[in-house]
Amino acid sequence: MKEKNLPNFVQPTVSLLKMYEIDKQVVEVDEDEIIANKNLIEKTLANLKIGVERISAIVGPIITLYKIVPSVETKISRIQSLAKNVVMGFSEPGIRIVPPILGSSSFGIEIPNRKRQVVSMYSVLNSKAFKESTMELPVALGKTITNEVFMFDLAKMPHL
C-alpha cells in the first residue's frame, strides 16, 4: 500500500517476527481432557443439585469454554448464587464462571487447558484474516477463544 505522502514506505514482512514450532503445526484438541472436564462439570453441578441438559466445548489456545445448558427446572439465579461453590468444586486455579448471555439460557465455565499454545504475533499477522483485511489501520491483538484473530480498525477509533 503506497500513500501519496510516503512514496518510499515498504511494509515490513512477518519474517522479522519469531516463528514458534506451534506456528508450523496443526493444533490438536485433547479429547480425553475435554471429556474429563465435562464429567467433572457434570459431577460438580450434580453435587450442587443443578441439572444439566447439554454441555459443549469451545477450545481456544489457552482456555476451553464449556457452554452449559441447565435443565429446564434450574433457575439461572440459582447458578449465579452458587458460582463460587462451582469454582471450588474444581481443584485447578483460574476457573471462571461466565454469566448467561441475555436471551440465552446457557452459561459457561472457562477452564485453562493443560497444554497451552503460544499465540505468537507471527501467527496473527500471517493469518488470512489479517492479510485480507480491508481496514485502513488494522490493529491485531491476538486470538479469541475460538482461535479467530482479534483485530480492530484504529482509523475508526479517534479516541485512541
C-alpha positions in Angstrom: 0.0 0.0 0.0 1.7 3.2 -1.2 0.5 6.5 0.2 1.0 9.8 -1.6 2.9 11.4 1.4 5.0 8.2 1.9 6.0 7.0 -1.6 9.1 5.1 -0.3 7.4 3.2 2.5 7.7 -0.5 2.4 5.6 -2.7 4.7 7.8 -4.8 6.9 7.4 -8.6 6.4 6.4 -11.1 9.1 9.8 -12.7 8.7 11.1 -10.2 11.3 9.0 -11.9 13.9 9.8 -15.1 15.8 8.1 -18.2 14.5 7.4 -20.8 17.1 7.1 -24.6 16.5 3.3 -24.3 17.2 3.0 -21.9 14.2 4.1 -24.8 11.9 1.7 -27.4 13.4 -2.0 -28.0 13.3 -3.2 -27.7 16.9 -4.8 -30.9 18.1 -7.6 -31.0 20.7 -7.1 -33.3 23.7 -10.4 -35.2 23.6 -9.5 -37.0 26.9 -9.1 -33.7 28.7 -12.4 -32.3 27.3 -14.3 -35.5 28.3 -12.7 -35.5 31.8 -13.6 -31.8 32.3 -17.2 -32.4 31.1 -17.5 -35.3 33.5 -16.1 -33.1 36.3 -18.5 -30.3 35.5 -21.5 -32.7 35.5 -20.4 -34.2 38.8 -19.8 -30.8 40.5 -23.1 -29.4 39.3 -24.9 -32.6 40.3 -23.5 -32.3 43.8 -25.0 -28.8 43.9 -28.3 -30.2 42.6 -28.0 -28.3 39.3 -29.3 -30.4 36.4 -27.6 -30.3 33.0 -29.2 -30.7 29.7 -26.2 -30.3 27.4 -22.5 -29.3 27.6 -20.5 -28.3 24.6 -16.8 -27.3 24.4 -15.2 -24.4 22.6 -11.5 -25.0 22.6 -9.2 -21.9 22.5 -5.4 -21.6 22.6 -5.3 -21.0 26.3 -8.7 -21.9 27.8 -11.7 -24.0 26.9 -15.1 -22.6 27.3 -17.7 -25.2 28.3 -21.1 -23.9 27.4 -23.7 -25.4 29.7 -27.4 -25.6 29.1 -29.0 -26.3 32.5 -32.2 -28.4 32.8 -35.5 -26.6 32.5 -36.3 -26.6 36.2 -32.9 -25.0 37.1 -33.1 -21.2 37.6 -30.1 -19.1 36.3 -30.3 -17.1 39.6 -29.6 -20.3 41.5 -26.5 -20.9 39.4 -25.3 -17.4 39.9 -25.7 -17.7 43.6 -23.7 -20.9 43.7 -20.9 -19.7 41.3 -18.2 -19.7 44.0 -19.2 -23.2 45.1 -19.0 -24.4 41.5 -15.5 -22.9 41.1 -14.4 -24.5 44.4 -15.5 -27.9 43.0 -12.5 -27.8 40.7 -9.0 -28.2 42.1 -7.5 -26.0 39.4 -6.9 -22.3 39.7 -8.1 -19.9 37.0 -11.6 -21.4 36.6 -14.2 -18.7 35.7 -17.9 -18.8 35.5 -19.3 -16.9 32.5 -22.7 -15.4 33.2 -25.5 -16.2 30.8 -25.8 -14.1 27.7 -29.0 -12.0 27.5 -31.7 -14.0 25.8 -29.8 -17.3 26.4 -30.5 -20.0 29.0 -26.9 -21.2 28.9 -23.9 -20.2 30.9 -20.2 -21.0 30.6 -17.3 -22.3 32.6 -13.8 -21.4 31.4 -11.1 -24.0 32.3 -7.4 -23.4 31.4 -6.0 -26.0 29.0 -3.3 -28.3 30.4 -1.3 -27.8 27.2 -1.5 -24.1 26.4 -0.5 -22.8 23.0 1.7 -19.8 22.3 -0.3 -17.2 20.4 2.5 -15.6 18.5 2.4 -12.3 16.7 3.7 -14.1 13.7 0.7 -16.4 13.5 -1.7 -13.4 14.0 -0.1 -11.2 11.3 0.4 -14.1 8.9 -3.3 -15.1 9.2 -5.7 -14.9 6.3 -8.0 -12.6 8.3 -5.2 -10.1 8.8 -3.7 -10.3 5.3 -7.1 -9.9 3.6 -8.4 -7.2 6.0 -9.9 -4.1 4.3 -9.3 -2.0 7.4 -7.4 1.3 7.0 -5.3 0.8 10.1 -5.7 -2.8 11.3 -4.5 -3.5 14.9 -4.2 -7.2 15.7 -4.2 -8.0 19.4 -4.2 -11.8 19.5 -6.7 -14.6 19.1 -10.2 -15.2 20.6 -11.3 -18.2 22.5 -12.5 -19.6 19.1 -9.0 -19.2 17.6 -10.0 -16.3 15.4 -7.7 -13.3 15.0 -9.0 -10.4 17.2 -8.4 -7.0 15.5 -9.9 -3.6 15.1 -9.6 -0.6 12.8 -7.6 2.2 14.6 -8.9 4.7 11.9 -12.4 4.2 13.3 -11.3 4.9 16.9 -10.2 8.6 17.0 -10.3 8.5 20.9 -7.3 6.2 20.8 
